[in-house]
Amino acid sequence: MTALGPTAHVDTFTRDHLPPMEDWPQINLDGFSYPEWLNAGVELTDRMVERGFGDHVALIGNGRRRTYKELTDWTNRLANALVEDFGVKPGNRILIRSANNPAMVACWLAATKAGAVVVNTMPMLRAGELSKIIDKAEISLALCDTRLMDEMIACAKDNVFLQKVIGFDGTANHDAELDRAALDKSVKFEAVKTGRDDVALLGFTSGSTGVAKATMHFHRDILIIADAYAKEVLDVQPEDVFVGSPPLAFTFGLGGLAVFPLRFGASAALLENATPPNLIEIIQKYKATICFTAPTAYRAMLTAMSQGADLSSLRIAVSAGETLPAPVYDDWMAKTGKPMLDGIGATEMLHIFISNHLGDSKAACTGKPLTGYDAMVVDDDMKEVPRGTVGKLVVRGPIGCRYLADVRQRDYVRDGWNVTGDSFIQDEDGYFHFAARSDDMIVSAGYNIAGPEVEAALLKHDFVRECAVIGYPDEARGHIVKAFVVLSDHAVPCEDTAKALQDHVKSVIAPYKYPRAIEFLRTLPKTESGKIQRFRLKQDLEAFQN
């Protein structure tokens, strides 16, 4: 690819801040052909009605089932309100703050139809975390579930970019500012004729520290992930019902719980609180066929089946968020006989690019690249290592990393390849096997958590003099966040102090990032220059475990 196609964006911020083309990864669009003018929001709604899916159920949630025709009308009304009442222009960035529910999907689709660039965010984020996102993307408008307004309003008070926060009703009542504005609007909307190369979505990488990293994805990319992974691996049928736990704010969840079902006329059952018991209940209630969740939840499902739960409707279990342990795979296959598919994706690549396939899956194996993708295991000099040797995973295909105005683009892309940050082994038969994360990101129950961010939160408490955070192995979550804390003179090392620090972290950053284990030390291991040696803390844990 040597040039971008035409744009409909009046606000050219995102195109202006794409990395220089010489810093892009190699993009291979063979097999993925889309018209020059393409709006992903239209393709997932109006186009589906035109194809005869109007009466099929599209979204299930908060006590209602909505057909494709209802979803199309709803999103068109919302899009009319965004343009006519709130002045949205093509290319404006819009932040959406909500849990997983049909209203969030409708807002995303409506904003996409209006030509906006959407930034979906998790409900657990605090004002400070939201501000980093807003500053990076220069967002002036936010759509927020009215139940989650406090942090959004707190963020807007001090933010120079955010001018307007509009509430929407995440329940089925449709009684909030945006809903009222849309109530009398037409169900017809002349969607913005966006270019296939126009940015439609900014995906912020989870666990980012310092200045947030935003990955930029085009309208065509949103369709590519469905036409690649969902079609090739899942073989999605209109009768399928998707469920899962990943937040829609993550590109993984947006794909698995919105893009994939809507692209093929299937249904998505959305859960605001996707705990394992709630997932089990919704699978049974709606006879779900495809589930996206973490290995920890599949363990809970196995236990529930032993106690009488009927999950026989599932035809595919997709393991998400962290590597799939072989015992979970083996137990699932033995118990259900249904395929469990592991795979790997990245926010930079929008979704999965290596996966097991139906009829070709095995324990402790991530699988093979999807059609149109190439992958390789390399050394530090980008030279392929021998099969069976651990190295760095690099990949390229129809989608690749494009950071928004970020010098780290050159770290992620080398010689035309996307450097994923994962260590892998490729066996003699071409299958890829996960070894470890190449960096120190802590993966806990499917969430990426940056240790330095937790340390910064702890250090804001006057009990804490120094601290270091690492990932600690945990059977249920893969790893948990463990903090080593040197206390101030007036603090006492005890359970009450640990609880106070945990509560403090929950109040400063997203609660899932808090340290589930705290150990008090008199000193932390350091270099002569005073740098904390976190690797020694890890080594001491390993020595203790061995």
C-alpha positions in Angstrom: 0.0 0.0 0.0 1.5 3.3 -1.1 -1.2 5.9 -0.6 -4.4 6.6 1.3 -7.7 6.9 -0.4 -10.1 9.9 -0.2 -11.4 11.1 3.1 -14.8 12.5 4.2 -13.3 14.0 7.4 -13.9 17.7 7.8 -12.0 17.5 11.1 -8.7 16.0 9.8 -7.1 15.5 13.2 -6.7 11.7 12.9 -5.4 11.6 9.3 -3.0 14.5 10.1 -1.6 12.5 13.1 -1.1 9.1 11.3 2.5 8.0 11.5 4.6 8.7 8.4 3.9 5.9 5.9 7.6 4.8 6.0 7.0 3.9 9.6 3.9 1.7 8.8 4.1 -2.1 8.9 3.7 -3.8 5.5 -0.1 -4.0 4.8 -1.3 -6.9 2.6 -4.9 -6.5 1.5 -5.0 -9.5 -0.9 -8.3 -11.2 -0.4 -9.9 -8.2 1.3 -11.6 -5.9 -1.2 -13.9 -3.0 -0.2 -15.3 0.0 -2.1 -13.5 3.3 -1.9 -16.3 4.8 0.1 -17.3 2.6 3.1 -19.0 3.3 6.4 -18.7 0.4 8.9 -21.7 1.5 10.9 -24.0 1.2 7.8 -22.5 -2.2 6.9 -23.5 -3.6 10.3 -27.0 -2.2 10.4 -28.8 -0.8 7.3 -27.0 -3.1 5.0 -28.0 -6.1 7.1 -31.7 -5.1 6.8 -31.3 -4.7 3.0 -29.9 -8.3 3.0 -33.1 -9.6 4.7 -32.0 -9.8 8.3 -34.4 -7.0 9.5 -36.5 -9.4 11.7 -33.5 -11.3 13.1 -32.5 -10.5 16.7 -29.3 -8.4 16.7 -28.8 -7.5 20.4 -30.1 -8.9 23.6 -29.6 -7.1 26.9 -31.2 -5.4 29.9 -34.5 -7.3 29.4 -35.0 -6.6 25.7 -34.3 -8.2 22.3 -33.7 -5.8 19.5 -34.0 -6.8 15.8 -31.7 -5.5 13.1 -34.5 -3.2 11.9 -34.9 -1.8 15.4 -31.2 -1.4 15.8 -31.0 0.4 12.4 -33.8 2.8 13.3 -32.4 3.4 16.8 -28.9 4.2 15.5 -30.2 6.4 12.8 -32.2 8.5 15.3 -29.2 8.8 17.5 -27.0 9.8 14.5 -29.5 12.5 13.5 -29.4 13.8 17.1 -25.6 13.9 17.2 -25.4 15.9 14.0 -28.5 18.1 14.3 -28.5 18.8 18.1 -24.9 18.4 19.1 -23.0 19.5 15.9 -20.9 16.4 15.3 -18.7 16.8 12.2 -17.0 14.0 10.3 -13.6 13.3 11.9 -14.6 14.6 15.4 -13.5 12.3 18.2 -16.3 11.0 20.5 -15.6 9.2 23.7 -18.2 6.6 24.9 -18.3 5.5 28.5 -20.4 2.5 29.4 -20.6 -1.1 30.5 -21.5 -3.8 27.9 -25.1 -3.1 26.9 -27.1 -2.5 23.7 -27.1 1.2 24.2 -23.3 1.4 24.1 -23.3 -0.5 20.8 -26.0 1.8 19.5 -24.0 4.9 20.4 -20.9 3.5 18.8 -22.7 2.6 15.6 -24.5 6.0 15.5 -21.3 8.0 16.0 -19.6 5.8 13.3 -22.5 6.6 10.9 -22.0 10.3 11.6 -18.4 10.0 10.5 -17.0 10.4 14.0 -13.9 8.6 15.3 -15.0 6.7 18.3 -13.1 6.0 21.5 -14.8 3.4 23.7 -13.8 3.4 27.4 -14.3 1.1 30.3 -16.7 2.1 33.1 -14.0 1.4 35.7 -11.7 4.2 34.6 -11.3 7.2 36.9 -11.2 10.8 36.0 -7.4 11.0 35.8 -7.3 8.0 33.4 -10.0 9.4 31.2 -8.2 12.7 31.0 -5.1 11.0 29.6 -7.2 9.6 26.8 -9.1 12.8 26.1 -5.8 14.8 26.0 -4.2 12.4 23.6 -7.1 12.3 21.2 -8.2 15.9 21.8 -11.8 14.8 22.4 -14.5 17.5 22.8 -17.6 15.3 23.2 -18.4 12.4 25.4 -21.4 10.1 25.5 -21.8 8.6 29.0 -24.2 6.1 30.6 -26.1 8.3 33.2 -25.2 5.7 35.9 -21.5 6.5 35.3 -21.5 10.3 35.1 -19.6 11.2 38.3 -16.1 10.4 37.0 -16.9 11.9 33.6 -18.1 15.1 35.0 -15.1 15.3 37.4 -12.8 14.8 34.3 -14.7 17.5 32.3 -14.2 20.1 35.1 -10.5 20.4 34.6 -10.0 19.2 31.0 -9.2 21.8 28.3 -10.5 19.7 25.4 -13.7 18.1 26.7 -16.5 20.6 26.1 -19.7 18.5 26.4 -20.8 15.4 28.2 -24.1 13.9 27.0 -25.9 11.3 29.1 -27.6 8.3 27.6 -29.7 5.6 29.3 -27.8 2.3 29.4 -31.0 0.6 30.6 -34.0 -0.1 28.5 -35.8 3.1 29.6 -34.3 5.6 27.1 -34.7 8.5 29.4 -31.7 10.7 29.2 -30.5 13.7 27.3 -29.3 11.9 24.2 -32.3 9.6 24.2 -34.8 12.5 24.4 -33.0 14.4 21.6 -33.3 11.3 19.4 -36.9 10.5 20.3 -38.5 12.5 17.5 -35.8 12.1 14.9 -36.2 10.3 11.7 -35.4 6.7 11.4 -33.7 7.6 8.1 -30.2 9.0 8.2 -27.9 9.8 5.3 -24.7 8.3 6.7 -21.5 10.1 6.1 -19.8 8.7 3.0 -16.5 7.9 4.8 -13.5 6.6 2.9 -12.5 3.0 3.6 -9.2 4.5 4.8 -10.8 7.0 7.1 -10.0 6.4 10.8 -13.2 5.1 12.5 -11.9 3.8 15.8 -9.1 4.7 18.3 -8.2 1.8 20.5 -6.2 2.7 23.6 -3.8 0.0 24.7 -4.8 -1.3 28.1 -2.2 -0.8 30.8 -0.5 2.1 29.2 1.6 4.2 31.5 2.7 7.8 31.0 1.3 9.3 27.8 -1.5 6.9 26.6 -1.0 5.0 23.3 -3.9 5.1 20.8 -4.0 2.7 17.9 -5.8 4.0 14.8 -8.1 1.7 12.8 -10.0 2.4 9.6 -13.5 1.6 8.5 -12.2 -1.3 6.4 -10.3 -2.7 9.4 -13.5 -3.2 11.3 -14.9 -5.4 8.5 -11.6 -7.2 8.0 -11.5 -8.7 11.4 -14.9 -10.2 10.8 -14.1 -11.3 7.3 -10.9 -12.9 8.5 -11.2 -14.4 12.0 -15.0 -14.7 12.4 -15.6 -16.1 9.0 -12.6 -18.4 8.7 -12.3 -19.6 12.3 -15.8 -19.3 13.8 -17.8 -19.9 10.6 -20.5 -17.6 12.0 -24.1 -18.5 11.1 -27.2 -16.3 11.5 -28.4 -18.8 14.2 -25.4 -18.1 16.4 -25.7 -16.3 19.7 -22.5 -14.7 21.1 -21.8 -14.1 24.7 -18.7 -13.1 26.6 -16.9 -11.2 29.3 -14.4 -8.9 27.4 -15.4 -5.2 27.7 -16.7 -3.6 24.5 -14.1 -0.9 25.3 -11.4 -3.3 24.3 -11.1 -4.0 20.6 -11.2 -7.7 21.5 -14.6 -7.3 23.0 -15.9 -5.0 20.3 -15.0 -7.6 17.7 -16.3 -10.6 19.6 -19.5 -9.1 20.9 -20.5 -6.6 18.3 -18.7 -6.7 15.0 -18.7 -10.5 14.5 -22.4 -11.2 15.2 -23.6 -8.1 13.4 -21.5 -8.8 10.3 -23.2 -12.1 9.7 -26.8 -11.6 10.9 -26.2 -13.4 14.3 -27.1 -12.2 17.8 -25.2 -10.9 20.8 -26.3 -11.3 24.4 -24.6 -8.5 26.3 -23.9 -8.6 30.1 -22.9 -5.5 32.1 -21.5 -7.8 34.8 -20.1 -10.8 33.1 -19.1 -12.9 36.1 -18.8 -16.7 35.5 -22.2 -17.3 37.3 -23.9 -14.6 35.1 -22.3 -16.0 32.0 -23.5 -19.5 32.8 -27.0 -18.1 33.4 -27.1 -16.2 30.1 -25.7 -19.2 28.1 -28.5 -21.4 29.4 -31.2 -18.7 29.0 -30.5 -17.7 25.4 -28.9 -21.0 24.2 -25.7 -19.2 23.4 -23.5 -20.9 20.8 -20.2 -18.9 20.9 -18.5 -17.7 24.1 -15.6 -15.4 24.5 -14.1 -15.4 28.0 -10.9 -16.1 30.1 -9.7 -19.6 31.2 -10.7 -18.7 34.8 -14.3 -18.5 33.7 -14.1 -21.7 31.8 -12.9 -23.4 35.0 -16.0 -22.1 36.8 -18.2 -23.4 34.0 -16.7 -26.8 34.3 -17.5 -26.9 38.0 -21.0 -25.6 37.2 -21.6 -28.4 34.7 -20.7 -30.9 37.3 -23.4 -29.4 39.4 -26.1 -29.7 36.7 -25.6 -26.6 34.5 -26.6 -27.2 30.9 -24.1 -25.5 28.5 -24.7 -27.9 25.7 -25.8 -25.1 23.4 -22.2 -23.9 23.1 -20.6 -25.0 19.8 -17.4 -23.0 20.3 -15.5 -21.7 23.4 -13.0 -19.0 22.5 -10.4 -18.5 25.2 -9.6 -14.8 25.6 -7.3 -12.4 27.3 -4.5 -14.7 28.5 -2.8 -17.9 27.4 -5.0 -21.0 27.7 -3.5 -23.5 30.2 -3.4 -27.1 28.8 -5.3 -28.6 31.8 -8.3 -26.2 31.1 -8.3 -27.2 27.5 -8.1 -30.9 28.3 -10.8 -30.8 30.9 -13.1 -28.8 28.7 -12.7 -31.2 25.7 -13.1 -34.2 28.0 -16.3 -32.8 29.6 -18.0 -31.3 26.6 -16.4 -32.7 23.4 -16.9 -29.1 22.0 -13.9 -27.2 20.6 -12.0 -24.7 22.7 -10.0 -22.3 20.6 -7.0 -20.3 21.8 -5.6 -17.4 19.8 -3.6 -14.3 20.1 -4.4 -10.7 19.0 -3.3 -7.2 19.9 -5.0 -3.8 20.1 -2.4 -2.6 17.5 -3.7 -5.4 15.2 -7.3 -4.8 16.2 -8.1 -8.5 16.8 -6.8 -12.1 16.6 -4.2 -12.9 13.9 -3.1 -16.4 15.0 -5.6 -19.0 16.1 -6.5 -22.6 16.5 -9.2 -23.7 14.0 -12.2 -26.0 14.2 -10.8 -29.5 13.6 -7.3 -28.3 14.2 -6.7 -27.4 17.8 -4.6 -28.8 20.6 -3.6 -28.0 24.2 -0.8 -25.5 24.9 -0.9 -24.3 21.3 -2.0 -20.9 19.9 -2.4 -22.3 16.3 -1.4 -20.9 12.9 -1.8 -17.4 11.3 -5.1 -16.5 9.7 -5.3 -16.3 5.9 -3.7 -13.1 4.8 -1.3 -12.9 7.8 2.3 -13.9 8.1 4.0 -14.6 11.5 7.6 -15.3 12.4 9.7 -15.9 15.6 12.8 -13.8 15.5 15.9 -12.7 17.5 16.8 -9.2 18.5 18.2 -8.6 15.0 14.9 -9.5 13.4 16.4 -12.8 12.1 14.2 -15.9 12.2 15.3 -18.3 14.9 15.3 -22.1 14.4 12.1 -24.0 15.0 11.6 -25.0 18.6 13.6 -21.9 19.8 12.0 -19.1 21.9 12.1 -15.7 20.3 10.0 -12.6 19.6 6.8 -12.9 17.7 6.4 -10.6 14.7 3.4 -10.5 12.4 2.0 -8.7 9.4 -1.2 -8.8 7.4 -4.2 -6.6 6.3 -4.1 -4.6 9.5 -1.1 -3.2 11.3 0.0 -0.8 14.0 -0.6 2.9 13.4 -0.2 4.8 16.7 -1.7 8.3 17.0 1.2 10.8 17.0 3.6 8.6 18.9 7.3 8.0 18.6 6.8 4.5 19.9 5.6 3.6 16.4 9.2 2.8 15.5 9.5 0.4 18.5 6.4 -1.6 17.5 7.1 -1.7 13.8 10.5 -3.0 12.5 11.3 -3.9 8.9 7.7 -3.9 8.0 6.7 -6.3 10.8 4.6 -5.6 13.9 6.6 -6.6 17.0 3.9 -7.9 19.4 5.9 -7.9 22.6 5.2 -11.6 23.1 7.8 -14.5 23.2 6.8 -17.6 21.2 8.0 -20.9 19.9 7.2 -22.2 16.4 7.3 -25.9 16.1 8.4 -28.0 13.1 4.8 -28.2 11.9 4.4 -24.5 11.8 2.2 -24.2 14.9 2.9 -21.3 17.3 3.2 -21.8 21.1 3.1 -18.9 23.7 6.1 -18.7 26.0 5.8 -15.4 27.9 5.2 -11.7 27.6 8.4 -10.0 26.4 7.9 -7.1 28.8 6.8 -6.7 32.4 3.1 -6.2 31.9 1.1 -8.1 34.4 -1.7 -10.2 32.8 -4.4 -10.9 35.5 -7.6 -12.7 34.6 -7.4 -11.3 31.0 -6.5 -7.7 32.0 -3.2 -6.1 31.2 -2.0 -4.1 34.2 1.1 -1.9 34.2 3.1 -2.3 37.4 4.4 1.3 37.4 0.8 2.7 37.3 -0.1 0.7 40.5 3.2 1.9 42.1 2.3 5.5 41.3 -1.1 5.1 42.9 0.4 3.5 46.1 2.9 6.3 46.4 0.2 8.8 46.7 -0.7 7.4 50.1 1.2 8.9 53.0 1.8 5.4 54.5 4.0 4.5 51.6 7.7 5.5 51.4 8.7 3.2 48.6 7.1 0.3 46.7 7.6 -2.1 43.8 4.9 -4.1 42.0 5.3 -7.4 40.1 3.1 -10.2 38.8 2.7 -13.1 41.2 1.6 -16.5 39.9 -2.0 -17.4 40.8 -3.9 -20.5 39.9 -7.2 -18.8 39.3 -6.1 -15.6 37.6 -2.8 -16.6 36.0 -1.1 -13.8 37.9 -2.1 -11.2 40.5 -0.7 -7.8 41.2 1.7 -8.1 44.2 3.1 -5.0 45.9 6.2 -4.8 48.0 5.9 -1.8 50.3 8.3 0.1 52.5 6.2 2.0 55.0 6.6 5.5 56.4 7.7 5.7 60.0 4.1 6.4 61.3 2.6 3.4 59.6 2.3 -0.1 61.1 2.7 -3.2 59.0 -0.6 -5.1 59.5 -3.7 -6.3 57.7 -5.5 -3.0 58.4 -2.7 -1.1 56.7 -2.7 -3.4 53.7 -6.5 -3.1 53.4 -6.2 0.7 53.6 -3.7 0.7 50.8 -5.8 -1.6 48.6 -8.8 0.6 49.1 -6.7 3.7 48.2 -5.5 2.2 44.9 -9.1 1.3 44.0 -10.1 4.9 44.5 -7.3 6.4 42.4 -7.2 4.0 39.4 -9.5 1.3 37.9 -10.3 -1.1 40.8 -9.2 -4.2 38.9 -5.6 -3.0 39.0 -5.3 -3.0 42.8 -2.6 -5.2 44.5 -4.3 -8.4 45.7 -1.2 -9.2 47.8 0.9 -6.8 49.8 4.2 -7.6 51.5 5.9 -5.2 53.8 9.7 -4.9 53.6 12.3 -2.8 55.4 14.1 -2.1 52.1 13.8 -2.8 48.4 16.6 -4.3 46.4 18.3 -1.5 44.4 21.3 -0.9 42.1 24.1 1.4 43.2 22.4 4.2 41.3 19.2 3.7 43.3 17.1 1.9 40.7 14.7 -0.7 42.2 15.6 -4.2 41.0 12.2 -5.8 40.4 13.8 -8.8 38.8 15.3 -9.7 42.2 11.9 -9.7 43.8 10.7 -12.1 41.1 13.8 -14.2 41.5 13.3 -14.5 45.2 9.7 -15.6 44.6 10.9 -18.2 42.2 13.5 -19.5 44.6 10.9 -19.7 47.3 8.5 -21.6 45.1 11.2 -24.0 44.0 
